[in-house]
Amino acid sequence: MPPKRFISDIRVSAAPGLSIRDIRDLAKHNPALFMERVQKLIGEKKLTLGQMRDMNGLFGVLHDVAVPVRMNIGGAVRTISASAFPILTGSLVIAAMNDAYQGLETIGEQLVTELEDAKKVTSISAIHSMDKDISSVKETDEFPEISATEEKAEIRHLRNGRMLTISQESIEENEIPDIVNRVNALAEISSDWVEEQTIYRIYDYYGSAAAPAAPYVYRPDGTGTALYSATANTPGKRAPLGNWVQNNALADETDLEAARIRLSNMLNGRGKRISVPQSLVKVLVPNALVGKMLKISNSQYVPGVENEVSNWGPQGKWWIPPERIVSSPKLDDISATCWLFGAFQKQFVRKWKLRFEYVTLGMDTESYLKRRIAFQARIAWDVEIGATDYVYVVINTAAAAMPKDA
């Protein structure tokens, strides 16, 4: 998986270091080298937004200096001239946002397979129905070809973004702490939205409710369908007992066993049981249950039974190590008792139509003329999560109601 990072619209190369006191002279006499050296300093963290103590002075020496930058415009890379101040400030802001973003703890990436696709609607063929029920091929006969199945899961998109505006007054008064705080907020806000969107889709919070509604995480052949069901042969015949284990609160190893057995009943397209490698299995638990789950996985023996080794303990066949026990307090916003079990990354895909994109504007805009806006930054992203199957993850509830209905 590529590292989580914002993507700037600006592209520059690297070169040796730069003394800050020479900024204006270098920018005026060799603007291309100026941008290259500044970018190198920022990349090496020798120049950061938090270090800029005289934003007004920086504005004074750079606002009227034009530098060449290469930008991706409509898929084509072009060189344009722009004010050095928003370009330099923008580079500092993007570096600060990346640092802030990397410091945030998220779990979404542990539950999905990442996919880049620029289409608004992505269709992924169902692997289970590609094969044919042919056990042998006679000599001289043609080998059967796996089919490009007609059954496909559809993943759509969801566009979002935020803006940051810095007034001329903020620059004149060197409001660096406030600017840094708002930059950090941009990173946290965008991360929160994507994290929450991912979690809600994994639970199919809306689509599997008693009154199913969009957004659905599962769209076979483009039709919104409840992903989780306690009814036999739903959401399809390859889940003969369904994929929702009701009245299965996580109390001890027997509840994990119930989830495992349900998963072991799932079928492939030929009606044969699938085999999910134990190394791929994770347990997704709310913060309220993570202590209990860790206690189960750390207990070598079955509590209350003398000398009986637990199958779910450190010496057991079904042991889930701590790194595959996934939890976040955000899960408790959905339910403090609902938990999920399975190979999440075989079932869920997070499709990025647009990775975090960052664009800046400076004082040579109408906003500066009308409102003295000296700097603007915009981040945007377009991402959606979809289920490509329904047999790799089971949901477990303490009662007979989904989280939205509990």
Secondary structure, 3 states (H helix, E strand, C coil): CCCCCCEECEECCCCCCCCHHHHHHHHHHCHHHHHHHHHHHHHCCCCCHHHCCCHHHHHHHHCCCEEEEEEEECCEEEEEEEEHHHHHHHHHHHHHHHHHHHCCCCCHHHCCEEEECCCCCEEEECHHHCCCCCCCCCCCCCCCCCCCCCCEEEECCCEEEEEEEEEHHHHHCCCHHHHHHHHHHHHHHHHHHHHHHHHHHHCCCCCCCCCCCCCCCECECCCCECCCCCCCCCCCCCCCCCCEECCCCCCCHHHHHHHHHHHHCCECCCCCECCCCHHHCEEEEEHHHHHHHHHHHHCCECCCCCCCECCCCCCCCCCCCHHHEEEEHHHHHCCCCCEEEECHHHCEEEEEEEEEEEEEECCCCHHHHHHCEEEEEEEEEEEEEEECCCCCEEEECCCCCCHHHC
